[in-house]
Amino acid sequence: MADISVNGSSVGSALMELLVAADIEPGDDVSYQLCKTILMYHPLGQRMAEGPIAMAQSQKRNITVPHSPESRVVEAFEREWDAIGADKHIRNVAKLARVYGIAAVGFGVESKNSDSVIQPDEYADPGMFISVFDPLNTAGSLVLNQDPNAPDFQKYRDIAVNGVQWHRSRTCVIMNEEPVYIAYTPAAFGFVGRSVYQRALYPLKSFIQTMITDDLVSKKAGLLVAKMKPAGSIVDKMMQGFAAIKRQMLQDGTTGNVLSITPDEAIETLNMMNIDGAGGWARENIIKNIATSADMPAALLTQDTLTKGFGEGTEDAKNIGRYIDGLREWMKPLYDYFDRIVQYRAWNEDFYATIQREYPEEYGKVSYAQALTEWQNDFRAEWPSWLIEPESERVKTDKVKLEAVVSVAETLIGQLDPENKATLIDWVAQSLNDNKMLFKTPLVIDTEALKEYVPPVPVISEGEDQPKPKKLPSLGGDE
């Protein structure tokens, strides 16, 4: 790629197209090509688009499927999730939506046309593929209707990729921000969401100038200024030769060398004391303007205050945590889309046959369709808090929860009939099993057997005192 020189400093021609565009003013729209240029070449382009998504995905969701062989079912789901690269596809389509304003993802089977419906039992087909589409791929099909009386007003229907129709059941579309009525987005070729670069275009252009400034400063920082007496008029050529030799010796001199100069001469470097203040202030404000324009915490762009924020518990960390939670909520349709695909692929009929062999009493007479529906209805996926507490604090929290469970159990256990007592004990066991920090091995209780269990009556020998009945704890009021 050719370089263009600006006052002795050079940047790539792709960034120069943005820098020398003198007509760029605050509020200007960004084109598809300009968004792609910023993403590929601008130092902050990738971080603005994909950085927050990567941070949101830095933790795995907690998958639970109650009323199932949970360990086997969850393990199969997570294995298939990783096998198809679901996290990578979600990150890619979410990034493209932030870059251009809208993006789509679709799955297909090699033996099926793209406009046909794929039945759930075909999801596990080994020829299944997943593709991510940007607005240029779907141009013309995601314009969105602007008729307020139409049922599909500002809603997408089927998408077409390079003119080929895709069935809606096989695709998922996500937009960065909601569409605004009759507000055309050039980057997305439709009346859809907006690029994360749109409001930040002007400060993004200004940031490139700070890069040129940094380059010029780094080049001039090692420049030596020699204040030398001018050569005399009589021995002009000879004095000029001596001055040239002295300058060469100054240039070649290193630590340990000695260079002699006259008292009237001096050797200095360029005075750049004011550059740090003005240049640093301008660069910091430009980054803050970019972050504000993109509605994201500035710490995600600078990464300077993260350690301070987490270490001292400042508002920076809380703001980032709230921002990540909002981003996860925005990506929820993509996760729901891939959850259903992975469920059908992971919990296929072959897998269910192994479950029936391992758990014949629970699933021997249960059909595959019934079990699959129950597992899908019980499926839960929750994000852990992005603000991770120290292990010591989590142990304290788990201890308080455990004490509350024990207190409730001790209060109610003596007042319940066998069936409700078994239910209470099962609730205690589930509460203990949820505490992965304190209890690594799950507690398994056979509640059906517990309902029919009759504790043995103690045999009292003749002359032995009768045991006094225990007094139940008070549930409130006067004892």
C-alpha positions in Angstrom: 0.0 0.0 0.0 1.4 3.4 -1.0 2.2 6.0 1.7 1.4 9.7 1.5 3.7 12.1 3.2 2.3 14.9 5.4 5.0 17.3 6.5 7.7 14.6 6.8 5.4 12.0 8.4 3.6 9.3 6.5 0.4 7.3 7.0 -1.2 4.7 4.8 -3.2 5.9 1.9 -6.4 4.3 3.3 -6.2 6.4 6.4 -5.2 9.4 4.3 -8.5 9.2 2.5 -10.1 9.9 5.8 -7.6 12.5 7.0 -7.6 14.7 3.8 -11.4 14.6 3.4 -11.7 18.3 4.3 -15.5 18.2 3.8 -16.1 15.8 6.8 -18.0 17.7 9.4 -19.7 16.7 12.6 -23.0 14.9 11.8 -21.9 13.6 8.4 -23.0 10.1 7.3 -20.5 7.3 6.8 -20.6 5.1 3.7 -20.2 1.3 3.6 -16.6 1.7 2.2 -15.7 4.3 4.9 -16.9 2.0 7.6 -14.8 -0.9 6.2 -11.8 1.4 6.0 -12.1 2.5 9.7 -12.6 -1.1 10.8 -9.6 -2.4 8.9 -7.1 0.5 9.3 -8.0 2.9 12.1 -6.3 2.0 15.4 -9.7 2.4 17.3 -11.9 0.8 14.6 -11.6 -2.8 15.7 -11.7 -1.9 19.4 -14.9 0.1 19.0 -16.7 -2.6 17.0 -15.5 -5.9 18.5 -13.8 -4.9 21.8 -16.9 -4.6 23.9 -18.4 -7.8 22.4 -15.2 -9.7 23.3 -15.4 -8.4 26.9 -19.1 -9.5 27.1 -18.2 -13.0 25.9 -15.1 -13.3 28.2 -17.3 -15.2 30.6 -19.4 -18.3 29.8 -23.1 -18.5 30.5 -24.2 -20.7 33.3 -26.3 -23.4 31.6 -28.9 -25.3 33.7 -31.6 -27.8 32.6 -33.5 -28.8 35.8 -35.6 -32.0 35.8 -33.1 -33.8 33.5 -29.9 -35.7 33.7 -28.3 -32.3 34.0 -24.7 -33.1 33.9 -25.0 -35.2 30.7 -27.4 -32.8 29.0 -25.4 -29.7 29.8 -22.2 -31.3 28.8 -23.6 -32.4 25.4 -24.9 -28.9 24.8 -21.6 -27.1 25.6 -19.7 -29.6 23.5 -21.8 -29.0 20.5 -21.8 -25.2 21.1 -18.0 -25.2 20.9 -18.0 -27.6 17.9 -20.0 -25.3 15.6 -18.2 -22.2 16.9 -21.3 -20.4 18.1 -19.5 -17.8 20.1 -17.3 -16.9 17.1 -20.4 -16.5 14.8 -22.2 -14.4 17.4 -19.2 -12.1 17.8 -18.8 -11.8 14.1 -22.4 -10.8 13.3 -22.6 -8.5 16.3 -19.4 -6.8 15.2 -20.7 -6.3 11.6 -24.0 -4.9 13.0 -22.0 -2.3 15.0 -19.8 -1.5 12.0 -22.5 -1.0 9.4 -25.8 -0.7 11.4 -27.3 -4.1 10.5 -26.1 -7.7 9.9 -27.6 -11.2 9.6 -26.7 -14.8 10.2 -28.2 -17.9 8.6 -27.8 -21.6 8.6 -28.4 -24.2 5.9 -28.0 -27.7 4.8 -26.1 -28.5 1.6 -29.0 -30.7 0.3 -31.6 -28.0 0.8 -32.4 -24.8 -1.1 -32.0 -21.7 0.9 -35.7 -20.7 0.6 -37.0 -24.0 2.0 -37.8 -24.9 5.6 -35.4 -27.1 7.5 -37.2 -29.5 9.9 -35.8 -29.8 13.5 -34.8 -33.4 12.9 -32.5 -32.2 10.0 -30.6 -29.8 12.2 -28.1 -32.5 13.1 -27.3 -33.1 9.4 -23.5 -33.3 9.1 -23.7 -31.0 6.0 -25.1 -28.1 8.0 -23.3 -24.7 7.6 -23.5 -21.3 9.2 -22.9 -18.0 7.3 -22.7 -14.4 8.4 -23.8 -11.6 6.1 -23.0 -7.9 6.0 -25.3 -5.3 4.4 -23.6 -5.5 1.0 -24.5 -9.2 0.9 -28.2 -8.6 1.7 -28.5 -5.2 -0.1 -32.0 -4.6 -1.3 -33.7 -7.0 1.0 -33.2 -5.2 4.4 -34.3 -1.7 3.3 -37.4 -1.9 5.7 -40.8 -0.6 4.8 -41.5 3.0 5.7 -45.3 2.9 5.3 -46.6 3.4 8.8 -49.9 1.5 8.0 -48.1 -1.6 6.7 -47.8 -4.7 9.0 -44.1 -4.8 8.3 -43.5 -1.2 9.1 -39.7 -0.9 9.9 -39.6 -4.7 10.3 -37.6 -7.2 8.2 -39.1 -10.2 6.5 -37.2 -12.7 4.5 -33.7 -11.7 3.4 -32.0 -12.3 0.1 -28.3 -12.9 -0.3 -26.9 -11.8 -3.6 -30.5 -12.1 -4.9 -31.1 -15.6 -3.5 -34.0 -15.8 -1.1 -33.5 -17.3 2.4 -36.4 -18.6 4.5 -37.0 -16.5 7.6 -36.9 -19.4 10.0 -33.2 -20.0 9.1 -32.0 -16.4 9.6 -31.5 -13.9 12.4 -31.1 -10.2 11.9 -29.7 -7.7 14.4 -29.4 -4.0 14.2 -27.2 -1.5 16.1 -29.8 0.9 17.5 -33.4 1.0 16.4 -34.4 2.4 13.0 -35.5 6.0 12.7 -38.4 6.9 10.4 -37.2 8.0 7.0 -33.6 8.1 8.2 -31.6 6.3 5.5 -28.3 4.6 6.6 -25.8 4.6 3.7 -23.5 2.1 5.3 -26.4 -0.4 5.6 -28.2 0.4 2.4 -31.6 0.8 4.1 -33.7 2.6 6.7 -32.2 0.6 9.5 -29.9 1.1 12.5 -26.7 3.1 12.5 -23.0 2.4 12.5 -21.1 2.9 15.7 -18.7 5.1 13.7 -21.4 7.5 12.5 -21.5 10.0 15.4 -17.8 9.5 16.0 -16.6 10.1 12.4 -15.2 13.6 13.0 -13.2 12.7 16.2 -12.0 9.6 14.5 -10.6 11.8 11.7 -8.9 14.0 14.4 -7.3 11.0 16.0 -5.3 10.3 12.9 -3.7 13.8 13.2 -2.5 12.8 16.7 -0.9 9.8 15.2 1.0 12.0 12.8 2.0 14.3 15.7 3.3 11.3 17.6 5.3 10.2 14.6 6.9 13.7 14.1 7.8 13.9 17.8 9.4 10.5 17.8 11.5 11.5 14.8 12.6 14.9 16.2 13.1 13.8 19.8 16.6 12.6 19.1 17.6 15.7 17.1 20.7 17.5 18.5 21.1 21.3 18.0 24.7 22.4 17.9 25.4 26.1 18.5 28.8 26.6 16.9 30.8 29.6 16.0 30.6 30.5 12.3 33.8 30.0 10.2 36.1 33.0 9.8 36.3 34.9 6.5 40.0 34.2 5.9 40.2 30.5 6.4 36.7 29.9 5.2 37.1 26.4 3.6 39.4 25.1 6.3 37.0 26.2 9.2 34.0 24.8 7.4 35.9 21.5 7.1 36.7 21.5 10.9 33.0 22.3 11.6 31.9 19.4 9.5 34.3 17.1 11.2 33.0 18.3 14.6 29.4 17.7 13.6 30.2 14.2 12.4 32.0 13.4 15.7 28.9 14.7 17.6 26.7 12.5 15.5 28.9 9.4 16.0 29.6 10.0 19.7 28.3 7.6 22.2 28.6 7.0 26.0 32.3 7.0 27.0 33.4 9.3 24.2 34.8 12.8 24.8 33.9 15.7 22.6 35.5 19.1 23.2 33.8 22.4 22.2 34.7 26.0 22.9 33.0 27.9 25.8 31.0 29.9 23.3 29.5 26.8 21.8 26.6 24.6 23.1 24.9 21.4 22.2 21.2 21.0 23.1 18.1 19.0 22.1 14.8 20.4 20.9 12.7 21.8 23.7 9.5 19.8 23.6 8.3 20.6 27.1 4.9 22.0 25.9 4.2 19.2 23.5 3.3 16.7 26.2 0.7 19.0 27.8 -1.0 20.2 24.6 -0.6 17.0 22.7 -1.7 14.7 25.5 -4.7 17.0 26.4 -5.9 17.0 22.8 -5.5 13.2 22.4 -7.3 12.5 25.6 -10.2 14.7 24.6 -10.4 13.2 21.2 -10.7 9.7 22.7 -13.4 10.9 25.1 -15.3 12.4 22.2 -15.1 9.2 20.3 -16.3 7.2 23.3 -19.2 9.7 24.0 -20.2 9.6 20.3 -20.3 5.8 20.4 -22.1 5.7 23.7 -19.5 3.6 25.4 -17.2 4.1 28.4 -14.0 5.8 27.5 -12.1 3.3 29.6 -12.8 0.6 27.0 -10.8 2.7 24.4 -8.0 3.9 26.6 -7.8 0.9 29.0 -5.9 3.2 31.4 -8.4 3.2 34.3 -9.5 -0.4 34.4 -6.9 -1.4 37.1 -7.6 1.6 39.1 -11.3 1.1 38.8 -11.4 -2.5 39.9 -8.7 -2.0 42.6 -10.4 1.0 44.3 -14.1 0.2 43.4 -14.6 3.5 41.5 -17.6 4.2 39.3 -15.6 3.3 36.2 -15.9 -0.4 36.8 -19.6 -0.1 37.6 -20.3 1.9 34.4 -18.4 -0.8 32.4 -20.4 -3.5 34.1 -23.7 -1.8 33.3 -22.6 -1.3 29.7 -21.6 -5.0 29.3 -25.0 -6.1 30.8 -26.8 -3.9 28.2 -24.6 -5.4 25.4 -25.4 -8.9 26.5 -29.2 -8.1 26.4 -28.7 -6.7 22.9 -27.1 -10.0 21.8 -29.8 -12.1 23.4 -31.7 -12.8 20.1 -28.5 -14.2 18.6 -28.0 -16.5 21.6 -31.6 -17.6 21.5 -31.2 -18.4 17.8 -28.0 -20.5 18.3 -29.4 -22.1 21.5 -32.2 -23.7 19.5 -29.9 -24.9 16.8 -27.5 -26.4 19.3 -30.3 -28.1 21.3 -31.5 -30.0 18.3 -28.0 -31.0 17.3 -26.7 -31.9 20.8 -29.8 -33.6 22.1 -30.5 -35.7 19.0 -32.1 -39.2 18.9 -28.8 -41.0 19.2 -27.9 -39.0 22.3 -31.4 -39.7 23.8 -30.9 -43.4 23.2 -27.9 -43.3 25.5 -29.9 -41.4 28.1 -32.6 -44.1 28.0 -30.0 -46.8 28.6 -28.4 -44.9 31.5 -31.7 -43.9 33.1 -34.2 -46.6 32.2 -36.5 -45.9 35.1 -36.9 -42.2 34.4 -36.8 -42.2 30.5 -37.4 -45.8 29.5 -41.0 -45.1 28.5 -40.7 -41.4 27.7 -40.6 -40.6 24.0 -37.8 -38.5 22.5 -40.2 -35.7 21.5 -41.6 -35.4 25.0 -38.2 -35.4 26.7 -36.7 -32.9 24.2 -39.7 -30.5 24.7 -39.3 -30.7 28.5 -35.5 -30.1 28.3 -36.0 -27.1 26.0 -38.7 -25.6 28.3 -36.4 -26.1 31.3 -33.3 -24.7 29.6 -31.8 -21.7 31.4 -28.8 -19.7 30.4 -27.7 -16.9 32.7 -24.7 -14.6 32.5 -22.5 -14.3 35.6 -21.8 -10.8 36.9 -19.1 -9.1 34.9 -17.8 -7.5 38.1 -16.2 -10.6 39.7 -16.0 -10.5 43.4 -12.9 -11.8 45.2 -13.2 -15.5 46.2 -13.3 -14.5 49.9 -16.3 -12.3 49.4 -18.1 -15.0 47.4 -17.5 -17.5 50.2 -19.0 -15.0 52.7 -22.1 -14.6 50.5 -22.5 -18.4 50.1 -22.2 -18.8 53.8 -25.0 -16.4 54.5 -27.2 -18.2 51.9 -26.4 -21.6 53.5 -27.3 -20.3 57.0 -30.6 -19.1 55.7 -31.4 -22.5 54.1 -30.5 -24.3 57.3 -32.6 -21.9 59.4 -35.7 -22.4 57.2 -35.2 -26.2 57.3 -34.9 -26.4 61.0 -38.0 -24.2 61.5 -40.3 -26.3 59.3 -39.0 -29.9 59.4 -40.8 -30.9 62.6 -44.2 -29.5 61.4 -44.6 -31.2 58.0 -46.1 -34.5 56.9 -43.8 -37.0 55.2 -44.6 -35.8 51.7 -44.0 -32.1 52.4 -41.0 -33.1 54.5 -39.5 -34.9 51.5 -40.2 -31.8 49.3 -38.4 -29.6 51.9 -35.4 -31.9 52.0 -35.2 -31.9 48.2 -35.3 -28.1 48.2 -32.4 -28.1 50.7 -30.4 -30.5 48.5 -31.0 -28.3 45.4 -29.9 -25.2 47.3 -26.7 -27.0 48.4 -26.0 -28.2 44.9 -26.3 -24.7 43.5 -23.5 -23.6 45.8 -20.6 -24.8 43.6 -18.1 -22.8 45.7 -18.5 -24.7 48.9 -19.8 -28.1 47.6 -18.1 -29.7 44.6 -20.0 -33.0 44.8 -23.8 -32.8 44.3 -26.1 -34.2 47.0 -28.7 -36.6 45.5 -31.9 -37.3 47.5 -34.4 -40.0 46.6 -37.6 -38.0 47.4 -40.0 -40.8 46.5 -38.3 -43.2 48.9 -38.2 -40.4 51.6 -42.0 -39.9 51.3 -42.6 -43.5 52.3 -39.8 -43.7 54.9 -41.0 -44.3 58.5 -38.3 -43.6 61.1 -37.9 -46.4 63.6 -39.4 -46.0 67.1 -36.7 -46.1 69.7 -37.0 -49.1 72.1 -37.1 -47.9 75.8 -36.0 -50.4 78.4 -38.0 -50.8 81.6 -37.2 -48.3 84.2 -35.6 -45.9 81.7 -36.9 -42.3 81.6 -39.1 -41.3 78.7 -37.5 -38.8 76.4 -38.9 -35.4 76.7 -40.4 -34.0 73.5 -38.4 -31.2 71.9 -39.9 -27.8 71.8 -40.5 -26.4 68.3 -39.0 -23.1 67.5 -41.4 -20.2 67.6 -42.7 -18.9 64.3 -43.7 -15.5 65.7 -46.0 -14.1 68.3 -46.1 -15.1 72.0 -44.7 -18.5 72.9 
